[in-house]
Amino acid sequence: MKKNTPGAALLPIVPLVLFSTSVFPYEVVSVSGGGTIAGKVAYQGSVPVKKIIPTKDKEVCGGARDEPQVLVGADKGVQDAVVYLKEVPKGKAWAKQEKPPVLDQEHCKFEPPVQVIRAGNLEIVNSDPVLHNTHGFYGRRTAFNLALPNKGTKIPVDLSRAGLVRVECDAHGWMLAHVYVADSPYYALTGKDGSFSIADVPPGDYTLVIAQHFLGDTEQAVTVKSGETVKLSVELKKK
């Protein structure tokens, strides 16, 4: 990997390569003297808004509303941006998973709207008393297509390929969620203030990717040194 220095210029890339897959499978090894990448993701621009107008099942789905396409706090921090290291061949073990992650549908909204999961099962749940037809895509290719007609229906799906899965409901066209299937445990989802932290990173040179479904991807070169914390401040811009 070509060596870069922290603080290098941010490089916009085409959004279609969100969360690119690795050529080789990730290898779990003992990490000695790892470092940490921590920082904050911000957006200074005007917040784009999408007008949601439910056209059916209004007693469950509610009325018209505006939904921000970027969740921005009072201090301009971006919530629910996915931050991850690109193409890490080996490193720390995955965190223990007590149960499969869940994508729920309640009041005709996906919950959570953004999440990061390890490759494997995702449980699709319908908490509404109306039909949801939940449709997931890797790009244009269907990852799953499920009819969930009843409240309480739960169906597991296998997402074994790393990458971004866009999830829609064919019965309620305004519903949208994003599931990032990680190829290594070196990722974070930004908090309400836009902060993130990725720990136990083996020393070396990496490419950090910050992905937000509306604003696209931003890459930054970062060098991690043993026992040190690299602090970053990343500003996202509309592509």
C-alpha positions as CSV (number, residue, x, y, z in Angstrom):
1,M,0.0,0.0,0.0
2,K,1.3,3.4,-0.9
3,K,2.4,5.4,2.1
4,N,0.4,8.5,2.9
5,T,0.4,11.0,5.7
6,P,-2.4,11.9,8.1
7,G,-4.2,15.1,7.2
8,A,-3.9,14.5,3.5
9,A,-6.5,16.1,1.3
10,L,-9.9,14.4,1.2
11,L,-10.6,12.6,-2.0
12,P,-14.2,12.2,-3.3
13,I,-14.9,8.9,-4.9
14,V,-17.9,7.6,-6.8
15,P,-20.7,6.6,-4.4
16,L,-21.3,3.3,-6.2
17,V,-18.2,1.8,-4.6
18,L,-19.6,2.2,-1.0
19,F,-18.0,-0.3,1.3
20,S,-16.0,-2.2,-1.3
21,T,-15.4,-5.9,-0.8
22,S,-12.0,-7.4,0.0
23,V,-10.2,-9.7,-2.4
24,F,-9.0,-11.9,0.5
25,P,-10.9,-13.0,3.6
26,Y,-10.2,-11.2,6.8
27,E,-7.8,-13.1,9.2
28,V,-8.1,-12.7,13.0
29,V,-4.7,-12.4,14.6
30,S,-3.3,-11.1,17.9
31,V,-2.8,-7.3,17.8
32,S,0.1,-6.0,19.9
33,G,0.7,-2.3,20.2
34,G,-2.3,-1.3,18.2
35,G,-3.4,2.3,17.8
36,T,-6.7,4.2,17.7
37,I,-8.3,6.4,15.1
38,A,-10.8,8.9,16.6
39,G,-12.4,12.0,15.4
40,K,-15.6,13.8,14.3
41,V,-17.5,14.0,11.0
42,A,-19.2,17.3,10.2
43,Y,-21.4,18.8,7.5
44,Q,-21.5,22.6,7.2
45,G,-24.0,22.9,4.2
46,S,-27.7,23.3,4.2
47,V,-29.5,20.1,5.2
48,P,-31.4,18.5,2.3
49,V,-34.9,17.4,3.1
50,K,-37.1,14.8,1.4
51,K,-40.9,15.3,1.5
52,I,-42.6,12.1,2.6
53,I,-46.3,11.7,1.5
54,P,-47.8,8.4,2.5
55,T,-50.3,7.2,0.0
56,K,-51.7,4.1,1.8
57,D,-52.2,2.7,5.2
58,K,-52.2,6.2,6.7
59,E,-53.6,5.0,10.0
60,V,-50.3,3.1,10.5
61,C,-47.9,5.2,8.4
62,G,-49.0,8.6,9.5
63,G,-49.2,11.8,7.5
64,A,-47.0,13.9,5.3
65,R,-43.6,15.0,6.8
66,D,-40.2,16.2,6.0
67,E,-37.2,13.9,6.5
68,P,-33.6,15.2,6.6
69,Q,-31.3,13.3,4.3
70,V,-28.3,14.1,6.6
71,L,-28.8,14.0,10.4
72,V,-26.9,17.0,11.6
73,G,-26.6,18.1,15.3
74,A,-26.4,21.7,16.7
75,D,-22.6,21.5,16.4
76,K,-22.8,20.3,12.8
77,G,-21.8,16.8,13.7
78,V,-23.2,14.1,11.4
79,Q,-25.0,11.2,13.0
80,D,-25.1,7.7,11.4
81,A,-22.2,8.1,9.0
82,V,-20.3,4.9,8.6
83,V,-16.5,5.1,9.1
84,Y,-14.4,2.1,8.2
85,L,-10.9,1.1,7.2
86,K,-10.7,-0.1,3.6
87,E,-9.2,-3.5,2.8
88,V,-7.7,-4.6,6.1
89,P,-6.3,-8.1,5.6
90,K,-5.9,-9.1,9.3
91,G,-6.3,-7.8,12.8
92,K,-8.5,-8.0,15.9
93,A,-11.3,-10.4,16.5
94,W,-14.9,-9.5,15.8
95,A,-17.0,-8.4,18.8
96,K,-19.2,-11.1,20.3
97,Q,-22.7,-11.2,18.9
98,E,-25.3,-12.5,21.3
99,K,-28.1,-12.5,18.6
100,P,-28.5,-11.6,14.9
101,P,-28.9,-8.0,14.1
102,V,-32.5,-6.8,13.3
103,L,-34.1,-4.6,10.7
104,D,-37.6,-3.7,11.9
105,Q,-40.5,-2.0,10.2
106,E,-42.7,0.1,12.4
107,H,-45.1,2.9,11.5
108,C,-43.8,2.3,7.9
109,K,-40.3,3.3,8.8
110,F,-37.2,1.1,9.0
111,E,-35.5,0.9,12.4
112,P,-32.6,1.4,12.5
113,P,-32.4,3.4,9.2
114,V,-28.6,2.8,9.1
115,Q,-26.6,0.0,10.6
116,V,-23.3,-1.9,10.2
117,I,-23.3,-5.7,10.5
118,R,-20.8,-8.6,10.1
119,A,-21.5,-10.8,7.1
120,G,-24.1,-13.4,8.0
121,N,-27.7,-13.3,9.1
122,L,-30.0,-10.3,9.4
123,E,-33.4,-10.7,10.8
124,I,-36.2,-8.8,9.0
125,V,-39.1,-8.0,11.2
126,N,-42.6,-6.5,10.6
127,S,-44.0,-4.7,13.6
128,D,-46.9,-3.2,11.6
129,P,-50.4,-4.7,11.1
130,V,-50.0,-4.1,7.3
131,L,-48.1,-5.9,4.5
132,H,-44.5,-4.9,4.0
133,N,-42.6,-6.2,1.0
134,T,-39.0,-5.8,2.1
135,H,-36.5,-5.6,-0.8
136,G,-32.8,-5.4,-0.4
137,F,-30.2,-4.6,-3.1
138,Y,-26.5,-4.8,-3.7
139,G,-26.4,-2.0,-6.3
140,R,-29.0,-3.2,-8.8
141,R,-28.8,-6.8,-7.8
142,T,-31.5,-8.2,-5.5
143,A,-30.1,-9.5,-2.2
144,F,-33.5,-10.5,-0.8
145,N,-37.2,-9.9,-1.6
146,L,-39.6,-10.8,1.2
147,A,-43.3,-10.4,1.7
148,L,-44.1,-9.9,5.4
149,P,-48.0,-9.8,5.6
150,N,-48.5,-10.0,9.3
151,K,-47.5,-8.1,12.4
152,G,-44.8,-10.1,14.2
153,T,-43.5,-11.8,11.1
154,K,-39.7,-12.5,11.4
155,I,-37.6,-13.8,8.5
156,P,-33.8,-14.2,8.6
157,V,-31.8,-13.4,5.4
158,D,-28.2,-14.3,4.7
159,L,-26.0,-11.3,3.8
160,S,-22.7,-13.1,3.2
161,R,-21.2,-10.6,0.8
162,A,-19.6,-7.4,2.1
163,G,-20.9,-4.2,0.7
164,L,-23.8,-1.7,0.9
165,V,-27.3,-3.1,1.0
166,R,-30.0,-0.6,0.1
167,V,-33.4,-1.7,1.6
168,E,-36.8,-0.5,0.3
169,C,-40.4,-1.5,0.8
170,D,-42.2,-2.3,-2.5
171,A,-45.5,-1.7,-0.7
172,H,-44.5,1.7,0.7
173,G,-42.2,3.4,-1.7
174,W,-40.9,6.1,0.7
175,M,-39.3,3.6,3.1
176,L,-35.5,3.4,2.9
177,A,-32.7,1.9,5.0
178,H,-29.0,1.1,4.5
179,V,-27.2,-1.9,5.8
180,Y,-23.4,-1.9,5.5
181,V,-22.0,-5.4,5.6
182,A,-18.5,-5.1,7.0
183,D,-15.5,-7.1,5.7
184,S,-13.5,-6.4,8.9
185,P,-14.3,-5.2,12.5
186,Y,-12.6,-1.9,11.9
187,Y,-15.6,0.3,11.5
188,A,-17.8,2.7,13.5
189,L,-21.1,4.4,13.2
190,T,-20.9,8.1,14.2
191,G,-22.9,9.3,17.3
192,K,-25.3,12.2,17.6
193,D,-22.3,14.6,17.8
194,G,-20.6,13.1,14.8
195,S,-17.9,11.4,16.9
196,F,-16.3,8.0,16.2
197,S,-13.5,5.8,17.4
198,I,-11.8,2.7,16.0
199,A,-9.5,0.9,18.3
200,D,-6.8,-1.9,18.2
201,V,-5.7,-1.0,14.7
202,P,-2.4,-2.7,13.7
203,P,0.3,0.0,13.0
204,G,0.5,0.8,9.4
205,D,-0.9,2.9,6.5
206,Y,-4.6,2.8,5.7
207,T,-7.4,4.4,3.8
208,L,-10.2,5.6,6.0
209,V,-13.7,5.8,4.3
210,I,-16.5,7.9,5.6
211,A,-19.8,6.9,4.0
212,Q,-23.1,8.8,4.2
213,H,-25.9,7.5,1.9
214,F,-26.9,10.9,0.6
215,L,-23.5,12.7,0.5
216,G,-21.6,9.6,-0.8
217,D,-18.1,8.5,0.2
218,T,-15.0,10.4,1.2
219,E,-11.6,8.8,1.6
220,Q,-8.7,9.9,3.7
221,A,-5.2,8.5,4.1
222,V,-4.2,7.8,7.7
223,T,-1.1,6.4,9.4
224,V,-1.5,4.5,12.7
225,K,1.4,4.2,15.1
226,S,1.8,1.8,18.0
227,G,0.0,2.9,21.1
228,E,-1.0,6.3,19.6
229,T,-4.3,7.9,18.8
230,V,-4.8,9.6,15.4
231,K,-7.3,12.4,15.7
232,L,-9.2,13.5,12.6
233,S,-11.7,16.1,11.7
234,V,-13.6,15.3,8.5
235,E,-16.0,17.6,6.8
236,L,-18.4,16.0,4.3
237,K,-19.5,17.9,1.2
238,K,-22.4,17.3,-1.2
239,K,-21.0,15.5,-4.3
